[in-house]
Amino acid sequence: MCTLEKKISELIDEGRVISGNCKPNELGPCAILPDPDDDGRFARWRRRSLGLLKSKLSGSEIYSTNFEEATKSYWDFSVNDGIVILEDVLDAYKNGFLQENMTLKQFVENVSKNGDAKSKSKLKSLLHEKAVEGIVGSSITSILGLL
């Protein structure tokens, strides 16, 4: 299992532990109260999950927006909704619908190593376009050297 898959799986497992430790109350739903016993676990889990969704995955905007909205409250159903979203993210990542963010250099190296001649040729011509050269600047020469 790759590192990103492992991180998502760990967040899912942590969410399950948090959900299993909720404190029943008179209102009905199970409260995940920030008390000395939980050491701020819910808030930390939520921050780490959002950080991963927003910074590590391309195409995950809808997931991070839904996660942020679903986990606003300290109730077990909020944690459970967050877990379902993380499970969806893991499934989408495993099936190629989401990708780990890459720098331009990493992308070019990936195409260079794994791409066929047609892909490499298309990428070279794209990188030679004036607009792309203007954005990338002087590093374009070293990036092209990777192909």
Secondary structure, DSSP 8 states (H G I E B T S, - for coil): --HHHHHHHHHHHHHHHHHHT-EE-TTSSEE----TTTTTHHHHHHHHHHHHHHHTEET-HHHHHHHHHHTSSSBHHHHHHHHHHHHHHHHHHHTTSSEE---HHHHHHHHHHH--HHHHHHHHHHHHSHHHHHHHGGGHHHHHTT-
